[in-house]
Amino acid sequence: MNTPVYRRLLLGLKVGISFFMLFVIYRKVSGVEQFVGSLDAFTSRFSGGNLALIIAVVLLMPINWSLEAIKWKLLLKHSAHFKLGEAMRSVLGGLSIGFATPARVGEFAGRVMFLHRGERVDGIYLSAIGGLAQSIVTFFTALFMLRFYAGNSNVFFSAYSYVAFAVLASVMIAVYISFEQVVVWLRGHVGFFKEYVIDVSKTPHRNDKWLVFLTSIVRYWVYVLQYYLLMRFIGIQADVFQMIAAISLILFLQSVSPLIPLTDMTVRGGIALLVLNNYGTYMTMGIFMVPVMLWAINLLIPAIIGYFYILKLQPDDTVQ
């Protein structure tokens, strides 16, 4: 693609992201009007030691995304040479674009904008590996912690579901560990992949993949800790294992829900209300606001920062 055309496309993308992000934020905020009558009870929690919990959640946010940047750097180790700061810029830029797409699928495309033209296809495959590692952690943790869930788990899972999810998790781990063999098979059996499949020499080595997996585990528990602190903030004082089990179930259901940009905040709140309904109706507003606050801290703020990285992006930064 010639540079003048690419400049116009990049400018159009920047303008489009600006307007769509503002529209998404407006629709998401206006979508919780039915809960305004309960805001006084919720905002009364912002005092004293309760405020310290919110501060702790905010301070964990950069740790959360730093871990994701470390993962991205590890994944690109044999494909592109990124410094940690460059990896963070790529991750937050991708988040800014993914912010306005269903299930944040645009995040992959956003990340590879910060790669050179010849590295972008590789970047999409490598993003998928990192996403698979995070999904495996989410699935396994939810299955393990379900035994501690205080609610009626049969509402969500049956014995058949346990078997199905165990099989799915096993397949995911096998694909993750043997990704190179899967790539070779795709290249030999699927015509599309013969030209566009990643060179297996550019995929992370086994030790790197285990480091990516370990980083995914740590990042997951940082996110769980943020959720736990917010649940304590609204006044839930249940057994710690019950609370973590509920959080892991919420994160699992969120991960398999086809979240749409204009409704995902409502969906997140609805899932939390469904899982935590045994804590009493008097906490309805607080329960709903936990994922909303986490969305604002972990997604909205970093996405805005990532948008400024995109604004600074120039064609010469991305095209060889």
Secondary structure, 3 states (H helix, E strand, C coil): CCHHHHHHHHHHHHHHHHHHHHHHHHHHHHCCHHHHHHHHHHHCCCCHHHHHHHHHHHHHHHHHHHHHHHHHHHHCCCCCCCCHHHHHHHHHHHHHHHCCCHHHCHHHHHHHCCCCHHHHHHHHHHHHHHHHHHHHHHHHHHHHHHHHCCCCHHHCCCHHHHHHHHHHHHHHHHHHHCHHHHHHHHHHHCHHHHHHCCCHHHCCCHHHHHHHHHHHHHHHHHHHHHHHHHHHHCCCCCCHHHHHHHHHHHHHHHHHCCCCCCCHHHHHHHHHHHHCHHHCHHHHHHHHHHHHHHHHHHHHHHHHHHHHHHHHCCHHHHCC
